[in-house]
Every structure is written in C-alpha cells, then in structure tokens.
C-alpha cells in the first residue's frame, strides 16, 4: 500500500457559482448565438479542469458567452437538475450518463470528453495500518464505499475484484458515502475501503494517513474513460450555435489542460480551493480534446459485462449518444 504524505489540510467547498463575462471578438462563426448565457453543473474534481481553464482564461467570453458553473458531488444529481431545466450542460461520469440514456430514456448527448484514467487518479483507500485489509482478497465479506450506486466507481471496483479473484457476491457496496465523508467512514469502521478520486486521495492521505490499497488504473480498466460533457437532445436542437461556441471554448481549455500542468494547478487552486502545495502534487488524468467513440464504447462493454445494462441492450452503440455538431 502506498501513501503520499502532504501537510496542508482544508475543506473542499461543495458549491461555487462562477461567472464569465461577455466580451472578445472571437464569437462563434457558425451562426448567431441562440442564447449568450450557459449554466453548467460540473463534478467537483480534477476531471473538470478543461472547463475551469476555459472559464479562467476567458475562452467562453471570446465566444460571446457568459458561463455560470455550479460544482456538484454526484452525476445523478447533475442529470436530474439538467433534465429538470436548472442547468444546460453537465460534466459527469459516463456510466451514469449511459445508464440514464439507455434505461431511463433521458435523451442525453455526449458533446465532449473531459478525462480518461491515468495512475493514482482513482483509487481504493483504506485506513492507515489496517492489518485486516492488506490485499484485494482481504475485502471478501467486507464493505466498500462508492459515491453513488452503479456509477464509475462501482464499475471500476467490480473489474478490480474480478481480476483479483474476488466474486462480486463476496463483498458489499455502501452507496451512500459522498467523497467529503470518506475520511469519517474509514476512521469509524463503517467501511473497510473507499473509492476516492483526486484531489480527495491526496487530502485523505494527508489528513488521516489513508493508504492506497489499489490503483484503479490497471488491467481491463487501464486508461479507462472517466468523465464527459453532456447536454439534453432538446438543448442541442434548440441552441446548436450556442452549444458549438461552448464546446469550442471547452476543447480549447482541454488542450491547455493536456499540455500545461501549471495551468491545471492554477485552475484547481481557483475552482476547487486547493492549496498550491496540494495542486502541485495531485495525480492528473489525460484531458482529451475530441470524442473517441472506440474509447467510449469500452464503457458500454464493461457495463454489459457487469450487468449494469441488461442483455437486451448488449448491442448498444455509444455513437448513438455522441453529438455530431
């Protein structure tokens, strides 16, 4: 088990409201913007760095957009608010997007990729010096926390367990431990292990001495797609030029995120309230600049394998969810 020790401690804010401003001369050339204000519900994690940089560097403003960003703790909450009309765009995990589109028929479109997995970005954490949980196999009969039922964390842990010879009926999930509560759950013994992403990994290693039992970037889920950008089909049809302008800025932010760690660090300090010492040490995912259907189909295939989707949907193709703007 590995532990990256750091000293700063802080509380991650749950919600921010951040606004860009109109301006610049590079507004989308594709056509007149249907609306100049876009509301976004984004997952509060490093995977949203491309969005944060686009806001921080005025890239939305150059497209003629005012963008307001709320930070959420659950993709399902994002989708519910988005479908209910509170937000235009969300950034969340693909598993939840696909589940909602295929099973709940919520008519979602993936308009961009935010991140795919790299080492130490998504991990399984355990309490410091917990002799009872020293290997993946030792989780048999124990409880593991995830942020929400049947999301990316559940899928990655299912894959990890199977590859280490642990049947899915040999351990239990606790679906009600949000990332800000992971430390409490581990220290109290409510769970034996917890799914956690950066920057929470670094936070809990510093705050409670949590140790990394497993890096989830391995085996069948190495380089696995994590988070994307999504809108409803209704929004894409109603505001196509606005969406194009928005995604132009997001992809510019993604390119910067993928080539400039200092920019990512600055964005994490600003939008996630990370002290500089943490921002300089957190592990980062890859930030794609375009949508790769072959890569995203891996998510569907894994969902079918682990019965997140029924057999009747085993031929579902992710291309049907990809925006062609």
C-alpha positions, -999 to +999 in steps of 0.1 A: +000+000+000+013+035-009+008+067+009+017+101-004+022+123+026+014+160+025+009+186+052-018+211+042-054+204+053-085+221+041-122+216+035-134+213-002-163+236-008-194+218-022-207+246-044-193+275-063-211+299-086-186+313-111-195+337-139-177+347-171-184+379-188-194+388-224-166+402-245-140+394-271-142+393-308-140+356-314-177+347-310-187+315-328-187+320-366-211+291-371-241+314-366-259+337-343-259+325-307-294+315-296-285+325-260-254+340-246-257+325-211-250+289-204-254+272-170-231+243-161-233+216-134-198+201-131-184+174-110-161+188-083-129+171-093-098+175-113-115+159-144-133+192-149-100+212-153-106+219-190-138+236-182-122+256-154-094+268-176-118+279-203-136+300-177-104+312-160-087+322-193-118+340-208-122+315-236-160+314-231-161+352-232-142+352-265-170+330-279-196+356-267-208+335-238-214+341-201-209+307-183-221+300-148-207+270-131-220+251-101-200+223-086-218+190-078-209+159-059-230+134-079-235+129-116-270+116-110-279+148-092-265+167-121-286+148-146-317+153-126-312+190-124-302+192-160-333+173-173-354+194-149-341+226-167-319+240-140-287+235-160-279+235-197-247+214-196-233+188-171-198+172-167-200+138-151-192+101-153-200+081-184-215+052-166-243+073-151-249+091-184-252+058-203-274+043-176-298+073-177-299+075-215-304+037-221-326+027-192-343+059-182-346+073-217-334+108-206-323+117-241-287+127-233-259+136-258-222+134-251-206+165-266-170+161-254-146+141-233-133+155-201-108+128-189-096+093-191-077+074-164-040+076-155-021+062-125-032+072-090-062+093-101-089+070-090-080+047-061-093+024-034-083+038+000-081+021+034-074+032+069-038+036+080-022+005+093-053-016+089-039-051+092-073-066+083-073-051+048-039-056+033-048-071-001-077-070-025-086-106-015-090-095+022-121-074+011-141-106+010-171-102+034-164-065+039-180-033+029-166-009+003-180+026-002-187+044-035-201+078-042-233+065-058-250+033-069-239+019-102-216+047-112-180+048-124-166+038-090-188+007-088-178-004-123-141+000-117-142-018-084-162-047-099-134-051-125-107-049-099-123-075-077-129-100-106-093-096-118-081-104-083-103-135-079-130-119-057-165-127-068-190-098-068-212-116-043-183-118-018-183-082-008-208-054-003-211-018-015-221+011+006-236+035-019-242+064+004-207+078+012-200+110-007-163+118-012-163+145+015-174+118+040-149+092+031-125+100+060-153+097+085-164+063+071-129+049+071-120+061+105-152+049+121-150+015+105-183+020+087-165+007+056-133-012+051-123+005+019-135+036-001-134+046-037-119+081-040-106+103-068-080+130-067-079+155-051-096+136-023-069+109-024-042+134-015-064+151+010-071+119+030-036+107+028-026+139+045-055+143+068-059+108+082-029+089+068-052+069+044-033+044+024-039+033-012-049-003-014-053-003-052-049+020-081-079+015-104-059+023-135-050-013-141-059-044-161-091-041-181-097-005-169-063+010-177-068+043-195-105+040-189-128+069-198-139+087-167-158+119-173-175+137-202-196+167-212-233+161-218-265+180-228-300+170-235-311+165-270-336+193-265-308+218-257-287+206-287-316+211-310-328+244-295-294+261-292-270+245-317-248+276-323-246+283-286-235+247-280-209+249-307-195+280-292-194+265-257-177+233-269-151+253-289-141+270-257-142+238-237-119+220-262-095+249-261-094+245-223-089+208-227-059+213-250-044+237-224-051+212-196-034+184-215-002+204-223+002+227-193+003+213-158+009+248-143-025+259-158-042+229-143-028+236-109-039+272-111-074+262-121-076+237-092-065+263-068-091+287-080-121+265-086-116+236-061-099+258-035-068+236-034-038+250-017-008+253-040+010+225-022-017+201-030-023+212-065+014+207-073+013+171-061-021+156-072-020+130-100-038+140-132-058+122-158-054+127-195-076+155-209-088+146-244-095+173-270-120+153-291-145+125-287-132+090-295-162+065-300-139+035-297-126+046-264-161+054-251-175+020-263-153+004-236-176+019-210-207+003-226-189-031-230-179-030-193-214-021-182-228-051-202-201-074-187-210-064-151-248-063-157-252-026-154-271-029-186-295-058-194-286-084-221-313-068-243-290-037-245-258-056-251-256-043-287-260-006-277-235+016-296-222+047-279-222+065-313-260+070-308-252+092-278-225+113-294-233+148-306-224+155-342-222+193-340 
